[in-house]
Amino acid sequence: MPSTATRPIVQRLTPYLFLAPAAIALILTVFWPTLQAFYLSFTQYGYDLTQAPQWVGPANLQRLWRDPLFWKTLGQTLLYLVCAVPILVAVPLVLAVLVNRQLRGIRWFRAAYYTPVVISMVVAGLAWKYLYAENGLFNALLAAIGFTDGIPWLTSPDLALFSVAIVTIWKGLGYYMTIYLAGLQSIPEDLYEAAALDGSDGWQRHWDITVPLMRPYLVLVAVISSLSAMKVFEEVFVMTQGGPLDSSKTVVYYLYEQAFSRQDMSYACTIGLALFLAILLLSLVNLSLTWRREADE
């Protein structure tokens, strides 16, 4: 048995021993690759493993600054965020309110709304690609009501990005609904009864009670959905390959294209560094707004 003098030291080290496996895994799979990518962004390096990276300093950053396609993809990524995030913040809350009832078969409705979350994005993207096709279901429905020309969902530069965003919204509704549902079930029913006595009924009581008490969950969903929108890739890869005319190309897809199609790993790491700074800035803005609201309250 350890002596009395060494027992406090053992007790202090025990939590770190339990944390060590996860910490080692994070270092090897996250932090070390991140540092390597940061270093490679200041070098010239491809996939020729026989040649060591050559230090070029800020040359890649200067190239990025003068790259019009990067700024186009960044703007389209921000447009994607602006289109998808407000819907992913508001609509799942409405769905959560609707399914937060003690009705017969309500669990089937919850499962139905959540089903798209567990479907692989590759499968979902291929299915929606067929729905968007020129002779797909959507254009067939439009033809049935008189729109015989159809809509070029994925082949029009003006519509492709928004068509892909619809898939992201469809797939994320159930996930964020579940987060809201957990928050709704923690709100005491007495508050709604008191609001009803004060004359607040129907959807008005949700505006007076639900929305203020769900503010932490609203902020959480806004942050998570914003980060996901900034990193969107699979939908674009499966459905449009960045086309037509680069109209649906996002920053992450452009990074992938540089790294694996053009084999320019250094420039891809530079794009990744810029994306990291953009996500960091977005996270700081969200946190500052959250802290400001809490301070005002």
C-alpha positions as CSV (number, residue, x, y, z in Angstrom):
1,M,0.0,0.0,0.0
2,P,1.3,3.5,-0.7
3,S,2.4,5.5,2.3
4,T,0.5,8.4,3.7
5,A,2.9,10.9,2.1
6,T,2.6,9.5,-1.4
7,R,-1.2,8.9,-1.3
8,P,-2.1,12.6,-2.1
9,I,0.3,12.6,-5.1
10,V,-1.3,9.4,-6.4
11,Q,-4.8,10.8,-5.9
12,R,-3.8,14.0,-7.9
13,L,-2.3,11.9,-10.7
14,T,-5.2,9.5,-11.0
15,P,-7.5,11.8,-13.1
16,Y,-4.7,12.6,-15.5
17,L,-4.0,8.9,-16.0
18,F,-7.6,8.4,-17.0
19,L,-7.4,11.4,-19.3
20,A,-4.1,10.3,-20.9
21,P,-5.4,7.9,-23.6
22,A,-7.9,10.5,-24.9
23,A,-5.2,13.3,-24.7
24,I,-2.7,11.1,-26.6
25,A,-5.3,10.3,-29.3
26,L,-6.2,14.0,-29.7
27,I,-2.5,15.0,-29.9
28,L,-1.8,12.4,-32.6
29,T,-5.0,12.9,-34.7
30,V,-5.8,16.6,-34.2
31,F,-3.1,18.8,-32.7
32,W,-0.1,17.3,-34.4
33,P,-1.7,17.3,-37.9
34,T,-2.9,20.8,-37.3
35,L,0.7,22.0,-36.6
36,Q,2.0,20.1,-39.6
37,A,-0.6,21.8,-41.8
38,F,0.3,25.2,-40.4
39,Y,4.0,24.5,-41.2
40,L,3.2,23.2,-44.7
41,S,1.3,26.4,-45.5
42,F,4.6,28.2,-45.5
43,T,6.3,25.7,-47.7
44,Q,6.2,24.4,-51.3
45,Y,5.2,20.7,-51.0
46,G,3.3,18.3,-53.2
47,Y,2.9,14.5,-53.1
48,D,6.5,13.7,-54.1
49,L,7.6,12.0,-50.9
50,T,11.2,11.9,-52.1
51,Q,11.5,15.7,-51.8
52,A,11.4,17.6,-48.5
53,P,9.1,20.7,-48.1
54,Q,10.9,23.8,-49.3
55,W,10.4,26.9,-47.1
56,V,8.8,29.8,-49.2
57,G,7.5,32.0,-46.3
58,P,4.3,34.0,-47.0
59,A,4.3,33.1,-50.7
60,N,1.2,30.9,-50.4
61,L,-0.6,33.5,-48.4
62,Q,0.1,36.1,-51.1
63,R,-1.1,33.7,-53.7
64,L,-4.3,33.1,-51.7
65,W,-4.9,36.9,-51.4
66,R,-4.7,37.2,-55.2
67,D,-6.8,34.1,-56.0
68,P,-10.2,35.3,-57.3
69,L,-11.6,31.7,-57.1
70,F,-10.8,31.5,-53.4
71,W,-12.7,34.7,-52.7
72,K,-15.6,33.4,-54.8
73,T,-15.8,30.2,-52.9
74,L,-15.5,32.0,-49.6
75,G,-18.4,34.3,-50.6
76,Q,-20.5,31.3,-51.7
77,T,-19.7,29.5,-48.4
78,L,-20.9,32.6,-46.5
79,L,-24.0,32.7,-48.7
80,Y,-24.6,29.1,-47.9
81,L,-24.4,29.9,-44.2
82,V,-26.8,32.8,-44.5
83,C,-29.3,30.7,-46.4
84,A,-29.2,27.5,-44.2
85,V,-28.5,28.6,-40.6
86,P,-31.6,30.8,-40.0
87,I,-33.8,28.0,-41.2
88,L,-31.9,25.4,-39.1
89,V,-32.3,27.6,-36.0
90,A,-36.0,28.4,-36.4
91,V,-37.7,25.5,-38.1
92,P,-36.4,22.7,-35.8
93,L,-37.8,24.6,-32.8
94,V,-41.2,24.7,-34.4
95,L,-41.0,20.9,-35.0
96,A,-39.8,20.3,-31.4
97,V,-42.8,22.2,-30.1
98,L,-45.1,20.1,-32.3
99,V,-43.7,16.8,-31.2
100,N,-43.4,17.7,-27.6
101,R,-46.8,16.4,-26.8
102,Q,-48.2,13.3,-25.1
103,L,-50.1,11.9,-28.0
104,R,-50.6,8.4,-29.3
105,G,-47.9,7.6,-31.9
106,I,-45.9,10.8,-31.3
107,R,-42.7,8.7,-31.1
108,W,-43.3,7.7,-34.7
109,F,-43.4,11.3,-35.8
110,R,-40.2,12.0,-33.8
111,A,-38.5,9.0,-35.5
112,A,-39.7,10.2,-38.9
113,Y,-38.3,13.6,-38.5
114,Y,-35.0,12.2,-37.2
115,T,-34.6,9.5,-39.9
116,P,-32.7,11.8,-42.4
117,V,-30.0,12.4,-39.8
118,V,-29.0,8.7,-39.8
119,I,-29.0,8.4,-43.6
120,S,-25.5,8.7,-45.1
121,M,-24.9,12.0,-46.8
122,V,-23.7,10.1,-49.9
123,V,-27.0,8.2,-50.1
124,A,-29.0,11.3,-49.4
125,G,-27.1,13.3,-52.0
126,L,-27.5,10.7,-54.7
127,A,-31.3,10.4,-53.9
128,W,-31.8,14.2,-54.1
129,K,-29.7,14.3,-57.3
130,Y,-32.2,12.0,-58.9
131,L,-35.1,14.1,-57.5
132,Y,-33.5,17.2,-59.0
133,A,-32.8,15.6,-62.4
134,E,-34.4,17.0,-65.5
135,N,-36.9,14.1,-65.6
136,G,-36.9,13.7,-61.9
137,L,-39.8,13.8,-59.4
138,F,-39.7,17.5,-58.7
139,N,-39.9,18.5,-62.4
140,A,-42.6,15.8,-62.9
141,L,-44.7,17.4,-60.2
142,L,-44.2,20.8,-61.7
143,A,-45.2,19.5,-65.1
144,A,-48.3,18.0,-63.6
145,I,-49.4,21.5,-62.5
146,G,-48.6,23.1,-65.8
147,F,-44.8,24.1,-65.6
148,T,-43.7,22.0,-68.6
149,D,-40.3,23.6,-68.9
150,G,-39.0,22.3,-65.5
151,I,-36.4,23.9,-63.4
152,P,-32.6,23.3,-63.8
153,W,-32.0,22.7,-60.1
154,L,-28.4,21.6,-60.3
155,T,-27.4,22.8,-63.8
156,S,-28.2,26.5,-63.3
157,P,-25.4,28.7,-61.8
158,D,-28.1,30.7,-60.1
159,L,-29.9,27.7,-58.4
160,A,-27.2,25.0,-57.8
161,L,-25.9,26.3,-54.5
162,F,-29.5,26.8,-53.1
163,S,-30.5,23.4,-54.3
164,V,-27.6,21.8,-52.4
165,A,-28.4,23.9,-49.3
166,I,-32.0,22.4,-49.3
167,V,-30.4,19.0,-48.8
168,T,-28.3,20.2,-45.8
169,I,-31.4,21.8,-44.3
170,W,-33.5,18.6,-44.8
171,K,-30.8,16.4,-43.3
172,G,-30.2,18.7,-40.3
173,L,-33.8,19.4,-39.1
174,G,-34.1,16.2,-37.1
175,Y,-30.8,16.6,-35.4
176,Y,-31.4,20.1,-34.1
177,M,-35.0,19.2,-33.3
178,T,-33.7,16.7,-30.9
179,I,-31.6,19.3,-29.1
180,Y,-34.6,21.6,-28.8
181,L,-36.7,18.7,-27.6
182,A,-34.4,18.0,-24.7
183,G,-34.6,21.7,-23.7
184,L,-38.4,21.9,-24.0
185,Q,-38.8,18.9,-21.7
186,S,-36.8,20.7,-19.0
187,I,-39.3,23.7,-18.9
188,P,-41.8,23.3,-16.0
189,E,-45.4,23.0,-17.2
190,D,-46.4,25.4,-14.4
191,L,-44.9,28.3,-16.4
192,Y,-47.3,27.6,-19.3
193,E,-50.2,27.4,-16.9
194,A,-49.3,30.7,-15.3
195,A,-49.0,32.3,-18.8
196,A,-52.4,30.9,-19.7
197,L,-53.9,32.6,-16.6
198,D,-52.3,35.9,-17.7
199,G,-54.0,35.6,-21.1
200,S,-51.0,34.2,-23.1
201,D,-52.3,31.3,-25.1
202,G,-51.5,29.4,-28.3
203,W,-48.3,30.3,-30.1
204,Q,-48.1,33.5,-28.0
205,R,-47.2,31.5,-24.9
206,H,-44.3,30.0,-26.8
207,W,-43.1,33.4,-27.7
208,D,-43.4,34.6,-24.1
209,I,-42.1,31.4,-22.4
210,T,-40.5,29.0,-24.7
211,V,-38.2,31.3,-26.7
212,P,-36.7,33.2,-23.8
213,L,-36.0,29.9,-21.8
214,M,-34.6,28.2,-24.9
215,R,-32.1,30.9,-25.7
216,P,-29.1,28.8,-24.6
217,Y,-30.2,26.1,-27.0
218,L,-30.8,28.6,-29.8
219,V,-27.3,29.9,-29.4
220,L,-25.9,26.3,-29.4
221,V,-27.8,25.4,-32.5
222,A,-26.7,28.6,-34.2
223,V,-23.1,27.9,-33.4
224,I,-23.1,24.3,-34.5
225,S,-25.1,24.9,-37.7
226,S,-22.8,27.8,-38.6
227,L,-19.7,25.7,-38.2
228,S,-21.2,22.9,-40.2
229,A,-22.2,25.3,-43.0
230,M,-18.7,26.7,-43.1
231,K,-17.3,23.1,-43.6
232,V,-19.9,21.8,-46.1
233,F,-18.3,19.4,-48.5
234,E,-20.1,16.0,-49.0
235,E,-23.3,17.5,-50.5
236,V,-21.3,19.5,-53.1
237,F,-19.0,16.5,-53.9
238,V,-21.9,14.1,-54.5
239,M,-24.4,16.4,-56.2
240,T,-22.5,19.1,-58.3
241,Q,-18.7,18.6,-58.0
242,G,-18.6,22.4,-57.5
243,G,-20.4,23.2,-60.8
244,P,-21.8,24.5,-62.9
245,L,-19.1,27.2,-63.6
246,D,-17.9,26.9,-60.0
247,S,-21.2,28.3,-58.8
248,S,-21.6,25.7,-56.0
249,K,-18.0,25.4,-55.0
250,T,-17.3,26.0,-51.3
251,V,-14.0,26.6,-49.5
252,V,-13.7,23.0,-48.3
253,Y,-14.4,21.6,-51.8
254,Y,-11.8,24.0,-53.2
255,L,-9.3,22.8,-50.6
256,Y,-10.0,19.2,-51.6
257,E,-9.6,20.1,-55.2
258,Q,-6.2,21.7,-54.6
259,A,-5.0,18.8,-52.4
260,F,-6.2,15.8,-54.3
261,S,-6.9,16.9,-57.8
262,R,-4.0,19.3,-58.4
263,Q,-1.8,17.7,-55.7
264,D,-0.8,21.1,-54.3
265,M,-0.7,20.2,-50.6
266,S,1.0,23.5,-49.5
267,Y,-1.7,25.7,-51.1
268,A,-4.4,23.4,-49.7
269,C,-3.0,23.8,-46.2
270,T,-3.0,27.6,-46.8
271,I,-6.7,27.4,-47.7
272,G,-7.3,25.3,-44.6
273,L,-5.5,27.9,-42.4
274,A,-7.7,30.7,-43.9
275,L,-10.8,28.5,-43.2
276,F,-9.6,28.0,-39.6
277,L,-9.3,31.7,-39.0
278,A,-12.7,32.3,-40.5
279,I,-14.3,29.7,-38.3
280,L,-12.4,31.0,-35.3
281,L,-13.7,34.6,-36.0
282,L,-17.2,33.3,-36.4
283,S,-17.0,31.4,-33.1
284,L,-15.7,34.5,-31.3
285,V,-18.5,36.6,-32.6
286,N,-21.1,34.1,-31.5
287,L,-19.5,33.8,-28.0
288,S,-19.3,37.6,-27.7
289,L,-22.9,38.0,-28.6
290,T,-23.8,35.3,-26.0
291,W,-21.8,36.9,-23.2
292,R,-23.3,40.3,-24.0
293,R,-26.8,38.9,-23.8
294,E,-26.0,37.3,-20.5
295,A,-24.5,40.5,-19.1
296,D,-27.6,42.5,-20.2
297,E,-29.8,40.0,-18.3
